[in-house]
Amino acid sequence: MEALLFGVGAAVAFGFGDYAAAMASRRAGVAITALGMQVIGVVIIAALIAALGRWPEFSWVQVPWAFALAVIGTLSLVALYRAFALGPIAVVSPVVASYAALSVVGIVVFLGERFTLGQVVAIATTFLGVVLASTDIRQARRALVRPVEGVRIGVLATVGFGIWGTLLAAATRANDPFALVMIWRVLPLAVPEAGPEELLDELDELDEPSSGYSISFDRK
């Protein structure tokens, strides 16, 4: 029951986060949004962990896991924010939300977890309900018949997050999850020479949405 409550809370937070990310990406650009999210995220997570008295013990064993999560997560996040900037939120958001289904498949295949028939039906029903509730069917039909750039980038983000979710499940079984979160949040900020800044800058050069379905904002 506790896991279910945490899951619902995470889903609500992701929903608000998606909308905020879409608005921020269109107003401030992908680079500022992604880097701002990393910085603010590190501060908030550190404060929460300290307040809960759960400050973790760090070890070098955690670094490879955290590095892999940081690379895949950052690239997927950049793709997500770019998809929001270029494509219709009503289509991109549910497309990317389907990464949870890919993560479940990966966990079953690679980690050996098994679900009962009732659990499978419940997961499928919940996922379908989320997609139907968050999608403008007419807009989705137009975008899927003639996929716009934002939707295509959203599909890439979906695959990336699916891999990230499976890797996260494996990593948290072998390591302190709080330590992993802290390390993978700090890594993209600590090693900007590794490439994320250049990638963000290149993506931000694509200023004009490629679809008439996108909402555009004037940048200040």
N, C-alpha and C positions, 0 to 999 in steps of 0.2 A: 504493500500500500504506500509506503514511504517513497519507493522508487517511482511509483505512478505520479504522486504529487510533485516530486522534483521534475519529472518529465513534462507535466502540464505547465509548471512554472517556467521551464526552459522554453517550451513552445510559445507561450505568451510573450516572453522576453524577446525571442527571435522574431516574432511577428512585428513588435514595435521597432525592433532594431532594423528590420528590412525596410520599413517605411522611412525611418529616419535616415538610413544610408542612402536610399534613393533620392531623397530631397537634398541631402548634403552633397552627394556626388554631382548633381546637376547644378547646384549653386556654387560650390567651392572646387569641384574637380575631384577626380579619383585619387590623386596623390595625397592631397591634404586630408581627404576623408579617411583613407586607409591608415596613413601615419598618425593622424589624430586619434583614431580608434585604438591603435596600438598603445600610444602613450597614456591615454585616459584609462584604458583597460588595465595596464600594469599598475597604475596608482590605485584604482578601485579594488582590484583583486588583492594587492598587498595589504591595503587597509582592512578589508574584510577578514583575511586570513589572520592578521594580527589581532583583530577584535575578537575573533573566535578562539584565540589561543591555540591555533593549529599550525603555527609556523613550522614548515617542514625541514627535514635534514636533507641537504643536497649532497649528491655524489656524482662522480664522473660517469657512472653507469647510466645515469639518467640522460646524459647529454645526447648520445646518438638518437634515442627515442624522441627527445624534445626537438632536436635539429630536424629530423624527418617531419615531425608534426608542424614545425615552424615553416619549413619550405613549402610543403603541400598546402598547408592552411593559408599562408600568405598569398601564394599564387591563385588559389581558389577564391580568396576574398577579393583580390584585385579584379579577377574575372567577374565576380558577382557585382561589384560596384560599377564596373564598366557596363555590364549588361543592364543595370538599373538606369545608367545615364543614357543609354541608347535605345532601350526597348520599353514597351508598355509594362508597367508594374503588374497589371492584372494578369499578364501572361508569364513574365519572367519569374515572379515570386513563387507561384505554384510549381513551375518547372523545376526551380532550384530546390524547393521543399521536398521534391521526390528523392533527394539524396539520401534521406532516412531509409527509404526502401532499399537502395543500393547498399547502404551500410549493413542492414539486416541480412541481406543475401551474403555479403562478405563475411559477416560474423558466423553465419551458419556454415559456410563453405570452409573457411580457414581456421575458425576457432572451435568448431565442433558443437556449437550450441544447437539445441533442438527445441522446436515449439510444438505445442499441441494443436490440433485442428481448431479448437476454439480460439486460441491465441492468434493463429493465422487469420481467421475470419475477423477477429476484433481489430487487428492491425490494418488489414485491408479496408475494412469499413471506415475506420477512423481516417486513414489516409485519403480515401475517396471523398469523404465528407469535407475534409480540409480543402482539397483541390476544388470541389464544386462551390464551396462557400466563398473562396477567395478569387474566383476566376470570373471575368466577364466573358461569357460564352461566345458572344458575337465577335468580340475583339480577338479572342483566342483563336477562333476559326479562321479569321482573316490572316492572323500572324502565322499560323501553322501551315496554311495553304501556301503562303509566300513568306517563308521565314525571314525576319529582319535580322540585322547584325546583332542586336541586343539579345534576341532569342538564341541565336547560335552560340554566342559567348556564354549565355546562361546554361546551355547544355554542357559546355566544357566545365563550368563551375560546378554543375551537378555531379559530374564524374569525379572531379577533384575532391569535393566534399564527401562523396561516398567512400573513396579510398581513405580519406582522412578519418572518417568515423570508424572504419574498421581498424585502422592503425591505432586510434585512440583507445578502443576497447582492449586491444592487445597490450598497449603500453600501460594502462592503468591496472592491469592484472599483475604486472611485474614491478610497478613503481608507485611511489606516493603521488596521487593525482595532483595535489597542490604544488608539489615541487615541479612536476611536469608543466603545469600551467604557467608558473612563474618563469621558468627557463625559456619556454617557447615564445612567451610574450616579449621577453627581453632580447632574445637573439636577433630578430629582424631590426631592432633599434641599435644593437651593439655592433653589428657588422654590415653597415650600409654599403660598404665597398663590394659586397658579394653580388650585388646586382639589383635588389628590389627597387632602389631609387631610380636607376636607369629605366627599368621596366615601367615604373609608374609614370615617369616623364614621357616615355614613348606613348603610353596609353592616353595620357592627358592631351597629347597633340591631336587626338581624334576628337576635336571639340564639337563638331556638328553631328547631331543625330542623323542616322541614315534612314529613318522611317518617319512617315507622317503621323504615326500613331504615338510618337513620343511627346511628352510634355517638355517644353524647353523653358529655361530661365535665363535671363540676362545675367552675366557674371559681373560682379562689382569690381 
